[in-house]
């Protein structure tokens, strides 16, 4: 697997005495003093996109960004309302503090090409990642089934999946919304696409898309998913040789042995889960925790999850993904709120959990040369986002710890790597 090249030990003490170490730098600090954490990621991305390398100071002041001073970068910070400081000789002390503690310097050197999997028709819910990207002023493209199957993902470094249903069951919204225009449009658009691409039914199309996405990850792509995309893509992969959809979704009954015919070796993160075969229940399987049929009794003001602390020098990847200015983050629900610990594969790294429960909120793992990160819940600043609810205004949540976890993932592919030896 391609590994991160870290600037361990500040490349020797001698570096502290070179002229470059004393040149003026710009520090975008990410602790509680930062005025707009979300737009700060946009500044880091802007610098990378304009050929300026960025050092991500893991665990230093909340995961700060350090780069050579540039008047244009300073201008971007001021225009976007991002707090920063210029440092000269102080940089030596910053590096020394990092060397002495549970901190590390990771070099970011290339702005990743970002793509979002989303249908062309307007959805009746919002995507937290596209909201975050738009607010942070980070550019992205979109693809849907046709583009995925013709290989367009190879143009991009990072792929996001959100409130999607790769199992072909239209989000299990049949009971509540089958008579609504938006649901009927969703079915019609998907059936039209399946027919266009030569598939007998939508569930078979979505399986093919799920496999194509996995091939992209295996070859070195970075996958990030939230809400129902996290568990339904694993359902689609596990059900590659069986039918798990009721007739109300694909016009024929599921396999009577669907549960036994699941192949967990094909999934990213989950195994030994049990399907919910009643199509009238708003739930896909027992991966979701707490289940939608029996949601948590906690309210928004007492619901939270905690981030694990990792060794920055020895575990830089999970450290990058958990950078934040707090270690306790307020919880939020979704069709898939979190993941039941018992069905998470042992090879998967748990990044965050809800203390005292079976709920795992945030996980990461490797597939071939690529990686996946799954984040439970729909919108970090809307506790229980409902169909037709207005989009979250991130200008009111510019220091959101929950949204910061999304943006960590966007910069993750920018970390310098070396090619895998063959």
C-alpha positions as CSV (number, residue, x, y, z in Angstrom):
1,X,0.0,0.0,0.0
2,X,1.1,3.5,-0.7
3,X,2.4,5.0,2.6
4,X,2.6,8.5,3.8
5,X,6.1,10.1,3.9
6,X,6.2,11.9,7.2
7,X,8.6,14.6,8.2
8,X,9.6,12.7,11.3
9,X,11.9,14.3,13.7
10,X,11.9,17.5,11.6
11,X,14.4,15.8,9.3
12,X,17.1,16.2,11.8
13,X,18.1,18.9,14.2
14,X,20.3,20.6,11.5
15,X,17.1,21.7,9.7
16,X,16.4,24.1,12.5
17,X,19.4,26.1,11.5
18,X,18.8,26.4,7.8
19,X,17.6,29.6,6.3
20,X,14.3,28.0,5.2
21,X,13.4,27.2,8.8
22,X,13.7,30.9,9.7
23,X,11.8,32.2,6.7
24,X,8.4,33.8,7.3
25,X,5.5,31.3,7.4
26,X,1.8,31.6,7.7
27,X,0.1,29.6,10.5
28,X,-3.6,28.8,10.2
29,X,-4.3,27.6,13.8
30,X,-7.2,25.3,14.4
31,X,-7.8,25.4,18.1
32,X,-10.6,27.3,19.9
33,X,-9.1,30.6,18.8
34,X,-9.9,29.9,15.1
35,X,-12.8,32.2,13.9
36,X,-13.9,29.9,11.0
37,X,-12.6,26.3,11.1
38,X,-14.5,25.2,8.0
39,X,-13.3,27.9,5.7
40,X,-9.7,27.3,7.1
41,X,-9.8,24.0,5.2
42,X,-10.7,25.9,2.1
43,X,-7.7,28.1,2.6
44,X,-5.4,25.0,2.8
45,X,-7.0,23.6,-0.3
46,X,-6.6,26.9,-2.1
47,X,-2.9,27.0,-1.3
48,X,-2.4,23.5,-2.6
49,X,-4.4,24.3,-5.7
50,X,-2.0,27.2,-6.3
51,X,1.2,25.2,-6.0
52,X,2.0,25.9,-2.3
53,X,2.8,23.0,-0.1
54,X,1.0,22.8,3.3
55,X,2.3,21.2,6.4
56,X,-0.5,19.7,8.5
57,X,0.6,19.9,12.1
58,X,-1.2,16.9,13.6
59,X,-2.4,17.5,17.2
60,X,-0.7,20.9,17.3
61,X,-3.3,23.5,18.2
62,X,-6.2,21.4,16.9
63,X,-4.5,20.3,13.7
64,X,-3.1,23.5,12.4
65,X,-1.8,24.3,8.9
66,X,1.6,25.8,8.3
67,X,2.9,27.1,4.9
68,X,5.4,29.5,3.5
69,X,4.1,33.0,3.7
70,X,2.4,34.3,0.6
71,X,0.6,37.6,0.4
72,X,-2.2,36.0,-1.7
73,X,-2.7,33.4,1.0
74,X,-2.9,36.1,3.6
75,X,-5.5,37.8,1.4
76,X,-7.6,34.7,1.1
77,X,-7.5,34.3,4.9
78,X,-8.7,37.8,5.4
79,X,-11.4,37.6,2.8
80,X,-12.7,34.3,4.1
81,X,-12.6,35.4,7.8
82,X,-10.0,32.8,8.7
83,X,-7.7,33.6,11.7
84,X,-4.0,33.2,11.1
85,X,-0.6,34.3,12.4
86,X,2.7,35.0,10.6
87,X,5.7,33.3,12.2
88,X,9.4,33.6,11.6
89,X,11.9,32.3,14.1
90,X,9.0,31.0,16.1
91,X,8.6,28.2,13.6
92,X,11.6,26.5,15.2
93,X,9.8,26.3,18.5
94,X,6.7,24.9,16.8
95,X,8.7,22.1,15.3
96,X,10.5,21.4,18.6
97,X,7.1,21.2,20.4
98,X,5.8,18.8,17.8
99,X,8.9,16.6,18.0
100,X,8.6,16.4,21.8
101,X,4.9,15.6,22.0
102,X,2.2,13.3,20.5
103,X,2.3,15.4,17.4
104,X,3.6,15.1,13.8
105,X,4.1,17.1,10.6
106,X,2.5,15.7,7.4
107,X,3.3,17.3,4.1
108,X,0.3,18.1,1.9
109,X,1.4,18.7,-1.7
110,X,-1.4,18.3,-4.2
111,X,-5.0,19.4,-4.1
112,X,-7.1,16.3,-4.5
113,X,-9.7,16.1,-7.3
114,X,-13.1,15.6,-5.6
115,X,-16.2,14.0,-7.0
116,X,-19.7,13.5,-5.4
117,X,-21.9,10.6,-6.4
118,X,-25.4,12.1,-6.7
119,X,-28.4,11.9,-9.1
120,X,-29.1,14.7,-11.4
121,X,-32.7,15.4,-10.1
122,X,-33.1,17.6,-7.0
123,X,-33.2,15.6,-3.8
124,X,-35.6,16.4,-1.0
125,X,-32.8,16.1,1.5
126,X,-29.4,17.8,1.7
127,X,-25.9,16.4,1.6
128,X,-23.6,17.5,4.4
129,X,-20.5,17.0,2.4
130,X,-21.6,19.2,-0.5
131,X,-22.8,21.8,2.0
132,X,-19.3,21.7,3.6
133,X,-17.5,21.9,0.3
134,X,-19.6,24.8,-0.9
135,X,-19.1,26.7,2.3
136,X,-15.4,26.1,2.4
137,X,-15.1,27.1,-1.3
138,X,-13.6,23.8,-2.3
139,X,-14.4,22.8,-5.9
140,X,-16.0,19.4,-6.8
141,X,-17.6,17.5,-9.7
142,X,-20.6,15.2,-9.7
143,X,-21.2,11.7,-11.2
144,X,-24.0,9.2,-11.2
145,X,-24.4,5.6,-12.4
146,X,-23.6,6.1,-16.0
147,X,-20.4,8.0,-15.3
148,X,-19.3,5.5,-12.7
149,X,-19.8,2.5,-15.0
150,X,-17.9,4.1,-17.9
151,X,-14.9,4.6,-15.7
152,X,-15.0,8.3,-14.9
153,X,-14.0,7.8,-11.3
154,X,-10.4,7.3,-12.4
155,X,-10.2,11.1,-13.0
156,X,-10.7,11.7,-9.3
157,X,-8.8,11.1,-6.1
158,X,-11.7,11.3,-3.6
159,X,-15.2,10.1,-3.9
160,X,-18.1,10.8,-1.6
161,X,-21.4,8.9,-1.2
162,X,-24.1,10.3,1.0
163,X,-27.8,9.5,1.6
164,X,-27.9,6.9,-1.1
165,X,-29.4,3.4,-1.3
166,X,-27.2,0.9,-3.2
167,X,-29.5,-2.0,-2.3
168,X,-32.2,-0.9,-4.8
169,X,-34.9,-0.4,-2.2
170,X,-35.3,3.4,-2.6
171,X,-34.3,4.2,0.9
172,X,-37.0,2.1,2.4
173,X,-39.3,5.1,2.0
174,X,-42.1,3.2,0.5
175,X,-44.5,3.2,3.4
176,X,-44.2,6.9,4.1
177,X,-43.7,8.4,0.7
178,X,-44.6,6.1,-2.1
179,X,-47.5,8.3,-3.2
180,X,-45.5,11.5,-3.3
181,X,-44.2,13.0,-6.5
182,X,-40.5,13.0,-5.4
183,X,-40.6,9.3,-4.6
184,X,-42.2,8.4,-7.9
185,X,-39.7,10.6,-9.7
186,X,-36.9,8.8,-7.8
187,X,-38.2,5.4,-8.9
188,X,-38.8,6.5,-12.5
189,X,-35.3,8.1,-12.9
190,X,-33.6,5.0,-11.5
191,X,-35.6,2.6,-13.7
192,X,-34.9,4.7,-16.7
193,X,-31.2,4.6,-16.0
194,X,-31.2,0.8,-15.4
195,X,-32.9,0.3,-18.7
196,X,-30.5,2.7,-20.5
197,X,-27.5,0.8,-19.2
198,X,-28.9,-2.6,-20.0
199,X,-30.0,-3.9,-16.5
200,X,-33.2,-5.7,-15.9
201,X,-33.8,-3.9,-12.7
202,X,-32.5,-1.1,-10.5
203,X,-31.1,-3.4,-7.8
204,X,-28.8,-5.1,-10.4
205,X,-27.7,-1.7,-11.6
206,X,-26.8,-0.6,-8.1
207,X,-24.8,-3.8,-7.5
208,X,-22.8,-3.1,-10.6
209,X,-22.2,0.5,-9.5
210,X,-21.1,-0.7,-6.0
211,X,-18.6,-3.1,-7.6
212,X,-17.2,-0.4,-9.8
213,X,-16.7,1.9,-6.8
214,X,-14.9,-0.9,-5.0
215,X,-12.6,-1.4,-7.9
216,X,-11.8,2.3,-7.9
217,X,-10.9,2.1,-4.2
218,X,-8.9,-1.1,-4.7
219,X,-6.8,0.7,-7.3
220,X,-6.0,3.5,-4.9
221,X,-9.1,5.7,-4.6
222,X,-10.3,7.4,-1.4
223,X,-13.9,6.7,-0.5
224,X,-15.9,8.7,2.1
225,X,-19.5,7.8,2.9
226,X,-22.2,9.0,5.3
227,X,-25.7,8.0,6.4
228,X,-27.4,5.2,4.4
229,X,-24.6,5.0,1.8
230,X,-22.3,3.4,4.4
231,X,-24.4,0.2,5.1
232,X,-26.3,-0.1,1.8
233,X,-23.1,-0.3,-0.3
234,X,-22.0,-3.2,1.8
235,X,-25.4,-4.8,1.4
236,X,-25.1,-4.5,-2.3
237,X,-21.6,-6.0,-2.3
238,X,-22.6,-8.9,0.0
239,X,-25.8,-9.6,-2.1
240,X,-23.9,-9.9,-5.4
241,X,-25.3,-13.4,-6.1
242,X,-28.7,-13.1,-4.5
243,X,-31.8,-11.0,-4.5
244,X,-32.6,-9.1,-1.2
245,X,-35.3,-6.8,-2.6
246,X,-39.1,-7.3,-2.1
247,X,-41.4,-7.2,-5.0
248,X,-42.6,-3.6,-4.1
249,X,-39.1,-2.5,-5.1
250,X,-38.1,-4.6,-8.1
251,X,-41.3,-6.5,-9.1
252,X,-40.2,-10.0,-8.1
253,X,-39.8,-11.6,-4.7
254,X,-36.4,-11.9,-2.9
255,X,-34.5,-15.1,-2.7
256,X,-35.9,-17.3,0.1
257,X,-32.3,-17.9,1.1
258,X,-31.1,-14.4,0.8
259,X,-29.6,-14.2,4.3
260,X,-27.5,-17.4,3.8
261,X,-26.4,-16.3,0.4
262,X,-24.7,-13.1,1.5
263,X,-20.9,-13.0,0.9
264,X,-19.3,-10.9,3.6
265,X,-15.9,-11.3,2.1
266,X,-16.9,-8.7,-0.5
267,X,-17.8,-6.0,1.9
268,X,-15.8,-3.0,3.1
269,X,-16.6,-2.7,6.8
270,X,-19.4,-5.0,8.0
271,X,-19.9,-8.8,8.4
272,X,-22.4,-11.2,9.9
273,X,-25.2,-8.7,9.8
274,X,-28.8,-9.7,9.5
275,X,-31.1,-8.3,6.8
276,X,-34.4,-6.7,7.6
277,X,-36.6,-8.6,5.1
278,X,-39.9,-6.9,5.9
279,X,-40.1,-4.2,3.2
280,X,-42.5,-2.1,5.3
281,X,-39.9,-1.5,8.0
282,X,-37.7,1.6,7.7
283,X,-34.5,-0.3,8.2
284,X,-32.1,-2.3,6.0
285,X,-30.3,-4.5,8.5
286,X,-29.1,-4.6,12.0
287,X,-25.9,-2.7,11.1
288,X,-27.6,0.6,12.0
289,X,-27.3,1.5,15.7
290,X,-29.5,2.6,17.2
291,X,-32.0,1.1,14.7
292,X,-34.6,3.4,13.1
293,X,-37.3,1.2,14.5
294,X,-36.1,1.9,18.1
295,X,-34.2,5.1,18.1
296,X,-32.2,6.4,21.1
297,X,-34.1,7.9,23.9
298,X,-31.4,10.6,24.5
299,X,-32.2,14.0,23.2
300,X,-29.9,16.3,21.2
301,X,-28.7,18.2,24.2
302,X,-27.2,15.1,25.9
303,X,-26.2,13.0,22.8
304,X,-22.5,12.9,22.0
305,X,-19.7,10.8,20.7
306,X,-16.0,10.7,21.5
307,X,-13.0,10.7,19.2
308,X,-10.2,8.2,19.9
309,X,-6.7,9.6,20.3
310,X,-4.0,8.0,18.2
311,X,-0.2,8.2,18.2
312,X,0.5,10.9,15.6
313,X,4.0,9.6,14.9
314,X,3.0,5.9,14.5
315,X,-0.7,6.2,13.4
316,X,-0.7,9.3,11.2
317,X,-3.8,8.3,9.1
318,X,-6.3,7.9,11.9
319,X,-4.8,10.9,13.6
320,X,-5.4,13.0,10.4
321,X,-9.0,11.8,10.2
322,X,-9.7,12.7,13.9
323,X,-8.2,16.2,14.0
324,X,-10.5,18.6,15.9
325,X,-10.5,21.3,18.4
326,X,-12.6,19.2,20.8
327,X,-12.5,15.4,21.6
328,X,-16.3,15.2,22.4
329,X,-18.6,15.9,19.5
330,X,-22.4,16.3,19.7
331,X,-24.3,13.5,18.1
332,X,-26.7,13.5,15.2
333,X,-29.1,11.0,13.6
334,X,-29.7,9.7,10.1
335,X,-31.3,6.8,8.4
336,X,-28.0,5.1,9.4
337,X,-27.1,6.9,12.6
338,X,-24.1,4.7,13.6
339,X,-22.8,1.2,13.4
340,X,-23.4,-1.8,15.7
341,X,-19.9,-2.7,17.0
342,X,-20.6,-6.5,16.8
343,X,-20.8,-6.4,13.0
344,X,-17.8,-4.2,12.3
345,X,-14.9,-6.2,10.9
346,X,-11.9,-6.6,13.1
347,X,-9.6,-5.2,10.4
348,X,-11.5,-1.8,10.6
349,X,-10.2,1.0,12.7
350,X,-12.7,2.7,15.0
351,X,-12.3,6.4,15.1
352,X,-15.2,7.4,17.3
353,X,-17.8,5.8,19.5
354,X,-20.8,6.7,21.7
355,X,-19.6,5.8,25.2
356,X,-21.5,3.2,27.1
357,X,-23.3,1.9,24.0
358,X,-22.8,-0.5,21.1
359,X,-22.7,2.4,18.7
360,X,-19.6,3.1,16.6
361,X,-19.9,6.5,14.8
362,X,-16.8,6.8,12.6
363,X,-14.6,4.1,11.1
364,X,-11.8,3.7,8.6
365,X,-10.1,0.9,6.7
366,X,-8.0,-0.2,3.7
367,X,-9.1,-2.0,0.6
368,X,-6.3,-2.9,-1.8
369,X,-4.3,0.3,-2.4
370,X,-7.2,2.6,-1.4
371,X,-9.1,3.5,1.8
372,X,-12.6,4.0,2.9
373,X,-14.0,6.1,5.8
374,X,-17.6,5.7,7.0
375,X,-19.3,8.4,9.1
376,X,-22.7,7.6,10.6
377,X,-25.6,10.2,10.6
378,X,-26.9,12.7,8.1
379,X,-26.0,16.2,9.1
380,X,-23.7,17.1,12.0
381,X,-25.6,20.3,12.8
382,X,-29.1,19.1,12.3
383,X,-29.9,16.5,15.0
384,X,-32.8,14.8,13.2
385,X,-32.9,16.0,9.6
386,X,-36.2,15.2,7.9
387,X,-37.4,15.1,4.3
388,X,-38.2,18.6,3.1
389,X,-36.2,20.3,5.9
390,X,-34.3,23.4,4.7
391,X,-30.5,23.0,4.3
392,X,-28.2,23.8,7.2
393,X,-26.7,27.3,7.1
394,X,-23.0,26.6,7.8
395,X,-22.4,30.3,8.3
396,X,-24.1,29.7,11.7
397,X,-21.9,26.7,12.4
398,X,-18.5,27.8,11.2
399,X,-16.7,26.1,14.1
400,X,-18.6,22.8,13.9
401,X,-16.5,19.9,15.2
402,X,-18.8,17.4,13.4
403,X,-18.3,19.1,10.0
404,X,-14.5,19.3,10.6
405,X,-14.4,15.5,10.5
406,X,-15.8,15.6,7.0
407,X,-13.2,18.1,5.9
408,X,-10.3,16.2,7.4
409,X,-11.2,13.5,4.9
410,X,-11.0,15.9,2.0
411,X,-7.4,16.9,2.7
412,X,-6.4,13.3,3.6
413,X,-5.6,12.4,-0.1
414,X,-3.2,15.4,-0.4
415,X,-0.7,13.8,2.0
416,X,2.6,13.0,0.3
417,X,3.0,9.3,-0.6
418,X,5.6,7.1,-2.1
419,X,4.8,4.4,-4.6
420,X,4.3,0.8,-3.4
421,X,7.2,-1.5,-4.1
422,X,6.4,-4.4,-6.4
